[in-house]
Amino acid sequence: MKSFFIGDIEIKLPIVQGGMGIGVSLAGLAAAVANEGGVGVISCAGSGLIHQKVPGDFLGNSIWGLQEELRVAREKTKGIIGVNIMVALSNFADMVRTCIAEKVDIIFAGAGLPLDMPSYLQPDSTTKLVPIISSARAAQLICNKWKGHYNYLPDAIVVEGPKAGGHLGFKSEELESPDFALEKIVPEVLKVAESYKDEKKIPVIAGGGIYTGKDIRKFLEMGVAAVQMSSIFVTTEECDASDDFKNTYINAKKEDMRIIHSPVGMLGRAIDSKFVQDVESGLKVPKVCPHHCIKTCDYINAPYCISQALLQAAHGDLRRGFAFAGANAYLAEKISTVKEVFDKLKAEFAAA
């Protein structure tokens, strides 16, 4: 596995750890991945719930919480640290501004199209901007908007296929269609990136269901610069979620990988549980929305608060929450260290 560049940042191994919220990929996991030569990514979703400096001040706590995670990560590593920001967050602008002011290496922005993200850059900004998309059309749209409005092109593009965990940028009928498989989308996105080669080198990073060194080799041979991997890092000692959360992956079977309808208004992939079944059966009732943390959330009719459900699950309370997971998360067998995961991936890559 060779190094690659995002702008002037060299990443020693072509592995980007996906951002997982809420409370799953924070400073601990991100720093461990960065120390192995990959890109460690902190999810800022729910940072104002995890860190509460001033009770009741969700927006202020979100900024302070992200700053705290970055501080801890920097104490643990000198490697490359990114932040994943959902475009759907009501405080998306605050999170982007905070990352740029803190000189975060890379912002990864998904769950919506970050059409105005370059507008937050300052003359002395060093942060790289990387949109997460699920189609060549979305990649082209972002490139056109950024180029036309800000004379800026993405520093890289992450393309996520329908086997990803969490919120998905696909309709239900597209999830199993070969026309929308990651293997089909990747060459289309590579063509978009290639069309700008005279202006800027835009590396493409493939993600969604990638779990082994063999998977990594397959996509690198297709022409991507790197892969994004998430689920495989959940079952590590350094992952910031509880052991009970990690064990839901280890105990899961293939048939437990479920598609759910999120209050955010998107489909999501999660591990089946009593909580998920109770929501489907109508046994959960709408709750008062305490934070208005997601712009697209139907909080009036939603049977649960997704932020609270994800955070409670990460803390180990699977009665009141559930675990998002990629399609291959059921392959998890035990809790390992991040170093052991990297060693295993390198060996599988070499064997492939």
Secondary structure, DSSP 8 states (H G I E B T S, - for coil): ---EEETTEEESSSEEE---TTTTSSHHHHHHHHHTTSEEEEE-TTHHHH--SSTT-HHHHHHHHHHHHHHHHHHH-SSEEEEEEETTBTTHHHHHHHHHHTT-SEEEEESS--TTGGGG--TT---EEEEEESSHHHHHHHHHHHHHHHS---S-EEEE-TT-SEEESS-GGGTT-GGGSHHHHHHHHHHHHHTTTTT----EEEESS--SHHHHHHHHHHT-SEEEE-HHHHTBTT-SS-HHHHHHHHH--GGGEEEEE-TTSSEEEEE--HHHHHHHTT-S-----SS--BTT--TTT-SS-HHHHHHHHHTT-TTS---B--TTGGG--S-B-HHHHHHHHHHHHHH-
